[in-house]
Amino acid sequence: MKKFAEVKALVAALEADVDKFYNKSNSAAGTRVRKGMQDLKNLAQGIRLEVQETKNKA
């Protein structure tokens, strides 16, 4: 559950930069969004592996 909380926090943290990129055409915010999305992808992959491992143990 800790990793899932990290995912939610990361999405919340990116919200301001997403707004700046899409509504204010701030390209630096777009770079931060892309980095955040990559971090999100890595966290999600970690959760997937953890779930699969737990499922296989049961």
DSSP file (Angstrom, degrees, kcal/mol; ACC not computed):
  #  RESIDUE AA STRUCTURE BP1 BP2  ACC     N-H-->O    O-->H-N    N-H-->O    O-->H-N    TCO  KAPPA ALPHA  PHI   PSI    X-CA   Y-CA   Z-CA
    1    1 A M     >        0   0    0      0, 0.0     4,-2.0     0, 0.0     5,-0.2   0.000 360.0 360.0 360.0 -25.4    0.0    0.0    0.0
    2    2 A K  H  >  +     0   0    0      1,-0.2     4,-1.7     2,-0.2     5,-0.1   0.920 360.0  48.5 -62.1 -42.9    2.9    2.3    0.6
    3    3 A K  H  > S+     0   0    0      1,-0.2     4,-2.0     2,-0.2    -1,-0.2   0.874 108.5  54.1 -66.3 -36.0    3.8    2.3   -3.2
    4    4 A F  H  > S+     0   0    0      1,-0.2     4,-2.2     2,-0.2    -1,-0.2   0.894 106.6  51.8 -64.8 -38.5    0.2    3.0   -4.1
    5    5 A A  H  X S+     0   0    0     -4,-2.0     4,-2.3     1,-0.2    -1,-0.2   0.870 107.3  53.6 -63.8 -36.1    0.2    6.1   -1.8
    6    6 A E  H  X S+     0   0    0     -4,-1.7     4,-2.5     2,-0.2    -2,-0.2   0.895 106.9  51.9 -64.0 -39.8    3.4    7.2   -3.6
    7    7 A V  H  X S+     0   0    0     -4,-2.0     4,-2.4     2,-0.2    -2,-0.2   0.940 110.5  47.4 -61.9 -47.2    1.6    6.9   -6.9
    8    8 A K  H  X S+     0   0    0     -4,-2.2     4,-2.2     1,-0.2    -2,-0.2   0.904 112.7  49.3 -62.4 -41.0   -1.3    9.1   -5.7
    9    9 A A  H  X S+     0   0    0     -4,-2.3     4,-2.3     2,-0.2    -1,-0.2   0.898 110.5  50.7 -65.4 -39.7    1.1   11.7   -4.2
   10   10 A L  H  X S+     0   0    0     -4,-2.5     4,-1.8     2,-0.2    -2,-0.2   0.918 110.0  49.1 -65.1 -43.5    3.1   11.8   -7.5
   11   11 A V  H  X S+     0   0    0     -4,-2.4     4,-0.8     1,-0.2    -1,-0.2   0.919 112.2  48.9 -62.0 -43.0   -0.1   12.3   -9.6
   12   12 A A  H >< S+     0   0    0     -4,-2.2     3,-0.6     1,-0.2     4,-0.5   0.889 109.9  51.8 -63.6 -38.6   -1.2   15.1   -7.2
   13   13 A A  H 3< S+     0   0    0     -4,-2.3     4,-0.5     1,-0.2     3,-0.4   0.820 108.4  51.6 -68.0 -30.4    2.2   16.7   -7.4
   14   14 A L  H 3X S+     0   0    0     -4,-1.8     4,-2.5     1,-0.2     5,-0.2   0.648  85.8  87.8 -80.1 -14.5    2.1   16.7  -11.2
   15   15 A E  H <X S+     0   0    0     -4,-0.8     4,-2.1    -3,-0.6    -1,-0.2   0.877  87.3  48.6 -56.0 -43.0   -1.3   18.4  -11.4
   16   16 A A  H  > S+     0   0    0     -4,-0.5     4,-2.3    -3,-0.4    -1,-0.2   0.911 112.6  47.9 -65.2 -42.2    0.0   21.9  -11.3
   17   17 A D  H  > S+     0   0    0     -4,-0.5     4,-2.4     2,-0.2    -2,-0.2   0.868 109.1  53.8 -68.2 -35.4    2.6   21.2  -14.0
   18   18 A V  H  X S+     0   0    0     -4,-2.5     4,-2.6     2,-0.2     5,-0.3   0.926 110.1  48.2 -62.4 -43.7    0.0   19.5  -16.3
   19   19 A D  H  X>S+     0   0    0     -4,-2.1     4,-2.6    -5,-0.2     5,-0.7   0.924 111.6  49.5 -61.6 -45.0   -2.1   22.6  -16.0
   20   20 A K  H  X5S+     0   0    0     -4,-2.3     6,-1.8     3,-0.2     4,-1.1   0.893 114.3  45.7 -62.1 -39.6    0.8   24.9  -16.8
   21   21 A F  H  X5S+     0   0    0     -4,-2.4     4,-0.7     4,-0.2    -2,-0.2   0.956 121.7  33.2 -70.4 -49.8    1.7   22.9  -19.8
   22   22 A Y  H  <5S+     0   0    0     -4,-2.6    -2,-0.2    -5,-0.2    -3,-0.2   0.855 130.2  30.7 -79.0 -35.1   -1.7   22.4  -21.4
   23   23 A N  H  <5S+     0   0    0     -4,-2.6    -3,-0.2    -5,-0.3    -2,-0.2   0.734 131.5  29.5 -98.1 -23.2   -3.3   25.7  -20.4
   24   24 A K  H  <<S-     0   0    0     -4,-1.1    -3,-0.2    -5,-0.7    -2,-0.1   0.347  96.5-124.9-119.2   4.3   -0.4   28.1  -20.3
   25   25 A S     <  +     0   0    0     -4,-0.7     2,-0.9    -6,-0.2    -4,-0.2   0.855  47.0 165.8  54.9  40.5    1.9   26.5  -23.0
   26   26 A N     >  -     0   0    0     -6,-1.8     4,-1.2     1,-0.2     3,-0.3  -0.784  20.7-168.1 -89.8 106.3    4.8   26.3  -20.5
   27   27 A S  H  > S+     0   0    0     -2,-0.9     4,-1.5     1,-0.2    -1,-0.2   0.806  84.0  59.0 -70.0 -28.8    7.3   24.0  -22.1
   28   28 A A  H  > S+     0   0    0      1,-0.2     4,-1.8     2,-0.2    -1,-0.2   0.876 103.7  53.0 -65.3 -36.1    9.4   23.6  -19.0
   29   29 A A  H  > S+     0   0    0     -3,-0.3     4,-2.3     1,-0.2    -1,-0.2   0.864 103.9  57.2 -65.2 -34.9    6.4   22.3  -17.2
   30   30 A G  H  X S+     0   0    0     -4,-1.2     4,-2.4     2,-0.2    -1,-0.2   0.877 104.3  51.7 -62.2 -38.4    6.0   19.7  -20.0
   31   31 A T  H  X S+     0   0    0     -4,-1.5     4,-2.1     2,-0.2    -1,-0.2   0.911 110.2  48.5 -64.0 -42.5    9.5   18.5  -19.3
   32   32 A R  H  X S+     0   0    0     -4,-1.8     4,-2.5     2,-0.2    -2,-0.2   0.876 110.6  51.7 -65.7 -36.5    8.6   18.0  -15.6
   33   33 A V  H  X S+     0   0    0     -4,-2.3     4,-2.7     2,-0.2    -2,-0.2   0.928 108.7  50.3 -65.3 -44.4    5.4   16.2  -16.6
   34   34 A R  H  X S+     0   0    0     -4,-2.4     4,-1.9     2,-0.2    -2,-0.2   0.913 112.1  47.2 -61.0 -42.5    7.3   13.8  -18.8
   35   35 A K  H  X S+     0   0    0     -4,-2.1     4,-2.2     1,-0.2    -1,-0.2   0.917 112.5  49.9 -64.4 -42.8    9.8   13.1  -16.0
   36   36 A G  H  X S+     0   0    0     -4,-2.5     4,-2.4     1,-0.2    -2,-0.2   0.877 108.7  52.2 -63.5 -37.8    7.0   12.6  -13.6
   37   37 A M  H  X S+     0   0    0     -4,-2.7     4,-2.3     2,-0.2    -1,-0.2   0.869 108.3  51.3 -66.9 -36.0    5.2   10.2  -16.0
   38   38 A Q  H  X S+     0   0    0     -4,-1.9     4,-2.1     2,-0.2    -2,-0.2   0.916 110.8  48.2 -65.3 -42.6    8.4    8.2  -16.3
   39   39 A D  H  X S+     0   0    0     -4,-2.2     4,-2.4     1,-0.2    -2,-0.2   0.898 110.8  51.9 -62.0 -40.2    8.6    8.0  -12.5
   40   40 A L  H  X S+     0   0    0     -4,-2.4     4,-2.7     1,-0.2    -2,-0.2   0.902 107.6  52.0 -62.5 -42.2    4.9    7.0  -12.4
   41   41 A K  H  X S+     0   0    0     -4,-2.3     4,-2.3     1,-0.2    -1,-0.2   0.921 110.4  48.3 -60.4 -44.6    5.6    4.2  -14.9
   42   42 A N  H  X S+     0   0    0     -4,-2.1     4,-2.0     2,-0.2    -2,-0.2   0.898 112.1  48.5 -65.1 -41.0    8.4    2.9  -12.8
   43   43 A L  H  X S+     0   0    0     -4,-2.4     4,-2.1     2,-0.2    -1,-0.2   0.916 111.1  50.7 -63.9 -42.9    6.3    2.9   -9.6
   44   44 A A  H  X S+     0   0    0     -4,-2.7     4,-2.5     1,-0.2    -2,-0.2   0.900 108.8  51.6 -62.8 -40.6    3.5    1.2  -11.4
   45   45 A Q  H  X S+     0   0    0     -4,-2.3     4,-2.3     1,-0.2    -1,-0.2   0.901 108.5  51.9 -63.4 -40.1    5.8   -1.5  -12.7
   46   46 A G  H  X S+     0   0    0     -4,-2.0     4,-2.2     1,-0.2    -1,-0.2   0.896 110.0  48.7 -62.0 -40.4    7.1   -2.1   -9.1
   47   47 A I  H  X S+     0   0    0     -4,-2.1     4,-2.7     2,-0.2     5,-0.2   0.917 109.5  52.7 -65.8 -43.0    3.5   -2.4   -7.9
   48   48 A R  H  X S+     0   0    0     -4,-2.5     4,-2.5     1,-0.2    -2,-0.2   0.924 110.8  46.7 -58.8 -45.1    2.7   -4.9  -10.7
   49   49 A L  H  X S+     0   0    0     -4,-2.3     4,-2.6     1,-0.2    -1,-0.2   0.903 112.3  50.4 -64.8 -40.6    5.7   -7.1   -9.8
   50   50 A E  H  X S+     0   0    0     -4,-2.2     4,-2.4     2,-0.2    -2,-0.2   0.908 111.6  47.7 -63.7 -42.7    4.9   -6.9   -6.1
   51   51 A V  H  X S+     0   0    0     -4,-2.7     4,-2.7     2,-0.2    -2,-0.2   0.926 112.6  48.9 -64.2 -44.8    1.3   -8.0   -6.7
   52   52 A Q  H  X S+     0   0    0     -4,-2.5     4,-2.4    -5,-0.2    -2,-0.2   0.917 111.9  49.0 -62.0 -43.8    2.4  -10.8   -9.0
   53   53 A E  H  X S+     0   0    0     -4,-2.6     4,-1.5     2,-0.2    -1,-0.2   0.919 112.9  46.8 -62.1 -44.9    4.9  -12.0   -6.4
   54   54 A T  H  X S+     0   0    0     -4,-2.4     4,-1.2     1,-0.2    -2,-0.2   0.897 112.1  51.1 -63.7 -41.4    2.3  -11.9   -3.6
   55   55 A K  H  < S+     0   0    0     -4,-2.7     3,-0.3     1,-0.2    -2,-0.2   0.896 108.9  50.6 -63.6 -41.2   -0.2  -13.7   -5.8
   56   56 A N  H  < S+     0   0    0     -4,-2.4    -1,-0.2     1,-0.2    -2,-0.2   0.798 106.3  55.5 -70.0 -28.5    2.2  -16.5   -6.7
   57   57 A K  H  <        0   0    0     -4,-1.5    -1,-0.2     1,-0.2    -2,-0.2   0.812 360.0 360.0 -71.4 -30.1    3.1  -17.1   -3.0
   58   58 A A     <        0   0    0     -4,-1.2    -1,-0.2    -3,-0.3    -2,-0.2   0.470 360.0 360.0 -72.9 360.0   -0.6  -17.7   -2.1
